[in-house]
Amino acid sequence: MKPLKLIATILLRTTLVSLALILFFSLMAGMYYKSSPTKIRTAIVDEDQSPLSRSIIYNLQQSQYIDVCKQSNDYLNLQKLIDQGVVDVGIVIPHNAYHNVLNKQNVTILAVLNGTANPIIPKMSLMMINKIIMTLNIQMSMHVRVEELGGMPNTRHAKQPLLSVHERVFYDPSLSMESSMLPAFMGLAMQIVSMLIVLFALLSNLKLMKTKMSFIKLPRQMPIKAILPPFVISWLIVATAINVAFFTTMHLFHIDVDNTTLWNTVWIISLFVLSMESLSFLLVLNIKSSALIAGIITLIVFPAFMYSGYLIPINQMADLPNMIGNAFPLRHYLQALYPVFNHHQPLTLVYHQLNSLWLFVAAFFGTSVLTIIIGQLERKYRMKKFIKEETQHKIEEK
C-alpha cells in the first residue's frame, strides 16, 4: 500500500508544480505577448461616394490592422456604434472630397476613436490611418489617378498634402486618453484591497474565538455570528472607500460626472468588490495560513490584470489566455465600466457583464455557505470531543 501512496503523492505534487509553472510561464509570456491590435473594428461614413472615397476604403480594407465591418449612414449613427462598443474606430469621408482634391483644395478626413479600455487600439488605428492617407497623398502628388491609388510605393515628392486626418476621441469630453486608463489600474487595487480586508477581518475573529474555543482550527468552524458580520461590514467599508477614492481621483483630474453615471458607476464598482470579497471569503474560510492565502491572492490578481483586456486586446489573445481572462471578475468589471463611465451608457447595455459578476458572487458565496454548514458540523463534533476529553481528564485526575 505504501508504494501506491508514494506514487500517488509524487503524481499529485508533479501535477501541482506543473500547473504552477504553467501559470507562471503564461504570465511571463503575457509580458512579451504581441499586443499590437490587428483587425480593428472600423465603421465608414462615406459621404462623398466617389472614386477617391472608394480608393480610401479599399486601402483601409487591405490593411491587416483595419477591419471595415460596418458602413454607417451618418455621423450620429457612427457615434452610436462607438458608444455601444460595436466598433473601435469610425472614419468619415466628407462631401465633395473628390471635387476638392481635383481643385487642389485640402480635404480633412475625420477619424473618430473609441477612447476606452485598451489604449493601444486608438493609437494604433490612428497611426495606420495616417500612414494610409500619407501614401495616398504621395501618389496624388505624382499625378496617379485616384482609381489606381494604393498600387505604388511610398516615396518621393513631399508637398503640402491634399488629404489630412483629424482625430476625435469619443467618451466624456473632460477625459483624456490617459485618464481613461485609471479605472483599469484602480481595478487592480480594488482586487487586492477587497480580498485582504476580508482576510484580516476573519483571521482577527478566529484569533479571538480561539481564546474561548481552543478546539476551533479554521474560520469556517466559528459561530455564524462571527463569520457573516465581518463579510458584510468589510464589503460596506471597502465598497464605500473605493467609490470615494475613485470619484475623488476623478475630481482631482477635473472630470465631471453626472448623477446617473455616478450611481451607475458606484453600482458596478460595488458589485465588483462583492465578487472579489466573495472569492476571498471562500478562501479564508478554508485556509488558516495567512501566508498561503496571500500567495493565492497574488496568483489571482496578476493573471486577472494581465489578461483583462487592458494590456492585450482581447481579440489578440490565444484561447488559453482568453479563457484565463474570462475566469476572473476584473475583465467583466472593465467591460461594464468603460461604456458606462466613459460613454455615459445605461446599465442595460452592459447587463451581460453584470450578470457575469453576479454569477461569480453566486458561485463563490454559495460555495462559502456550504463550507460554513460543514464548519458548523465540524465545530459541534470537535466540541463534543473536547468536552469528552476534558471530562475524561478530570476523572483521571480524581
N, C-alpha and C positions, 0 to 999 in steps of 0.2 A: 504493500500500500504506500509505503514511504517513497519509493521511486516514482510512482504515479503522481504523488503530491508534489514532488520536486519538479517533475516535468511540467505539471500544470502551473506551478509558481514561475518557472522560467518563461513559459509561453505568455503568461499574463504580464510579467514585467517587460518582456520584449515588446509586446503589443503596446503597452502604455508608453514606453520610451519611444517607440516608433511614431505613435500619434503625437507625442510632444514635439518630436523633431520635425514631423510634417508641418505642424502648426508654426514652429519657429522658422523653418525654411521658407514657408509660404509668406510669412511676414517679411523676411529678408528679400525674397523675390519681389514682393509687392513694392518695396522701396525702389527697385530698378525696373518696375513694370513699365511698359510703353504707355505713357499717359496721354500722348498726343491723340486727340479725338479724330476719328475718321467717320465719314458718312454723317456729318452734322445735319440734323433735320432742318430743312430750309423751305420757306414758302416764298413764292414770287408774285409780286403785283406788277403785271406788265400793262402799264397804261399807254404805252407807245404802239405796241402791236406792229412792229416794223422789222425790216431785215437786221437793223442794228440790235434791237432787243432780242431777237431770236438768236443772234450770234452770241450775245452775252449769256443768255440762258444755256445755250449749247456748251459754251466753255465752262460754265459752272457745273453742268452735269458731267462733264468729262473729268472734273477734279475728283480725286479719291477722298478728299476731305468734305465735300459738299454732297448732300443727298437732297435733290429737289423733289420733295414728297408732296407738296401742296401748291396749288395755283389759287391765289386769293383774288377776290373780286375787287377789293378796295383796301385802303389803309386801315379803316376801322375793323374790318374783318381780320386783317393781319394782326392787329393789336389784340383782338380776342383770342386768336390762336396762340399767341405768345403768352398772354396772361394765364391761359389754361394749361400751359406746358405742352401743347401739341407739337410746337416747333421751337427750335432754339434760335433761329435767325430768320429775319424777313428782309427781302430785297425789293425796293420799289424803283422801277424804271419809269421816269416821268413822261408826261405827254410831250410830243414834239421833240423827243431826244434826237431822233434820226434827222429831222429837219434842221435842228440847231447845229448838229455836227457838220452837216453838209454846208452850212453857212458860217462855219468856223467859230461858232459860239460854244462856250463851255456848258457842259451838262453835269449836274450833280446827281449821282445815284445814291439813294438812301439805304444804308444798312442798319436794320433795326435788330438789336441784340437782346437776348434774354439774359439779363444780368443776375442770375441766381446761381444756386448750388456750386457747380464746378466752375471756377474762374477761367480754366484753360479753354473752355468751349468758345465763349465770346471772343477771347483774344485770338485764338487760332482762326476762327471763321473770319474775323476782320482782316487778319493778315493775308489769308488766302484770297479774299475778295479783292483786296488792294493789289495783290500780285496779278490776278487775272485782268483787272482793269488796266494796270500798268502795261501788261503785254498788249492789250488791245490798243492802247494809246500809241505805243511804239510802232505797231503795224499800220495804224492810220497815218502816222507821220511819214510812213514810207509809201503812202498812197495805195495801200492794199484795199481792195474792195471789201465792204462790210460782209458780203456773203462768204468771203474766204478768211475771215478773222479767226485766229487760233491755229492756223496752219504754218506759221513761220516762227523762227527763233526770236528770243527776247534780246535783241541787240540793236545798237545804232540810234542816232537822231534823238537826243534829249531836248525836246522842245516843250513849250507850255502845253500841258495835257488838255485834250478836249473833254475827256471824261475824268471825273473825280468822285471820290466816295466820302460821304459824310455819315458818321455813325450816330445812332441814337440808342440809348440803353433803356430798356423797359423795366421799371419797377418804381417804387416810391422815388419821386424826383429828388428827395433830400438824401437818398442813399448814393454813395459812390460805389464803384465796383469792389473796393477794398472793404468797406464797412459791411457789405452784404455777406462777406465771409465770416463775420463774427458769430452768427448762430452755430456754425459748424464747430468752431473752437469752443464755444460755450457748451455745446452738446457733449464734447469730450470731458469738460469739467463736471457737467451735470452727472454723467455716469459715475465718476469717481466719488463725488460728494454724496450722491444718493445712496450708493452701496456702503460707504464707510460709516455713515451716520447710523444706519440700522445695525451694522456690526457692533459699533461701540455701545449702543443703547441696550441691545440684548445681552452682550457679554457682561456689561455692568450689572444688569439684573441677575445674571447667572451667578456672578461672584457674590452678590448679596444673598441670593437664595441658598447657596451652598453653606453659608454660615448657619442657616436654620435647618436645612435638609442636606446633610452631608452625602447622602446616597444619590443625589442628582448628579449626573455626569454631562448631560447635553442640554442645550437650551430648550429643546422640544419637550423635555420632561418637567419643565417648570409649570406651575399652575397657569391656567389660561389668562388670569388677570395680570400675570407678569409677562405674558407673551404679546398679546394683541395691543394693549395701550402703547408700548414703545413703537410699534409699527405705525399706528395711526398718527401718534404725536410727531414722530420723525418725518412722516410724509408731509404733514401740515407745515412743519418748520422748514424743511428743505424746499418744498414747492413754493412757499411764500418767499423764502430768502432768495431763491434762484430767480423768481419773477421780478422781485425788487431789484436785484443786481442787473438783470437783463435790461430792464427799462431805464434804470439809472444810467447804464452804459450808453444806451441809445440817446438818452438826453444829453450826455456829455459830448456825443458826436453830433448834437443838434439835429437829431432825426425825430420829426414829429409823427406821432401815431394816433389815428382817430380812435374813438372809443370802441367801435365794433371790432376793428383789427386788434386793439389792445386785449379785449376779453377773449377773442378767438385764439390769440397767441398764448394767453395765460392758460387756456384750456389745453392746448396742445402740449405746452411745457409741463403742466401738472400731470397730464396723462403719461408723458414720457418718464417723468420722475417716478410715478407709481409703478410703471412696468419694471424699471431698474431696481426699485426698492423691493418689489415682489421677488425678483430673482435673488437679491442679496438676502432677503428674509428666509428663503428656502435653503440657501447655503448655510447661513448661520445656525438655523435650527438643527442641522445635522452634523456640523463640524465644530469641534470645541477649540481647535487650534487657530488662533487669530492670524498667525504667520501663514498658515496654509490658505486660509480664506483670502488674505491679502495677495498671495501668489495667484490664486484663481481669478481674483478680480482683475489683476494685471493681464492675465491671459484672455479675459473677456474684453477689456477696454480697448486694447491696442488693435486687435484684429477688427473689431467693430468700427473703429475710426478709419483704419487703413482701407477697408472695403465698403465704406458707407456711401461711396459715390462722390465724395468731396475731392479726394486726391486723384482718383482714377475714374473717368467717365464709366458709368455702369455698362453701356453698350460696348466698351472696350475690354471688359473683363472676360476671362475664360470661365467655364462652367463652375469650377470649384470655388474660385474667389467670389463669384456671383452668389453662389449658394451660401457661402460664409457670411456675406454681407446681408443677405435676406434673413439670416438666422438671428440677427441682433436688432433690437428696437431702434438703434441710432439711425439706420438708413430710413426707416419708416417715419421717424420724427423729422428728419431733414426734408423728406419728400412732402410731408404735410406742412411744415413750417414755411418753406420758401414761397409757395403760391399764396399762402395766407398773409404772411408778414411782408413780403416784398411786393406782391401784386394786389394785396387787399381783396383777395378772392374769398368767397364764403366757405364755411366748413364743409358744406355739401360737396364741394369739388374734390375734397381730399378724404372722403369717407372711407375709401379702400385702405388708406394708410392708417386712419384712426381705428378702423376695425382690426387691422393687424396688431396695433398696440394693445387693444382690448384683449385680443387672443393671447398675447404674451402675459398680460395680467391674469387672465383666467387660468392659463396653464400653470404659471408659477405659483399663484396664490392658492389655486385648487389643490396642487400637489402639497403645498405647505399645510393646508387643512388636514389632509390625510396624514401627513407627518406628525402634526400636533396630536391627532387622535391616537396614533401609535405611541407617541411620547407619554400621553396620559396613562395609557395602559402599562407602559414600562414603569412609570413612577409608582403606580399602585402596587405593582409586583415588587419593585425594589423596596417600597415602604414596608410591605408585609415581611419581606425577607429581612429587612433591617430590624424590625420590631422583634421578629422571631430570634434573631441572633443576639439582640440586646437582652431579651428575656432569658435565653439560654446562658448568656454570660453571667447574669445576676444569680441564676440558680447555682452555677458552678462556683461562684464566689461564696455563697452561703454554705 
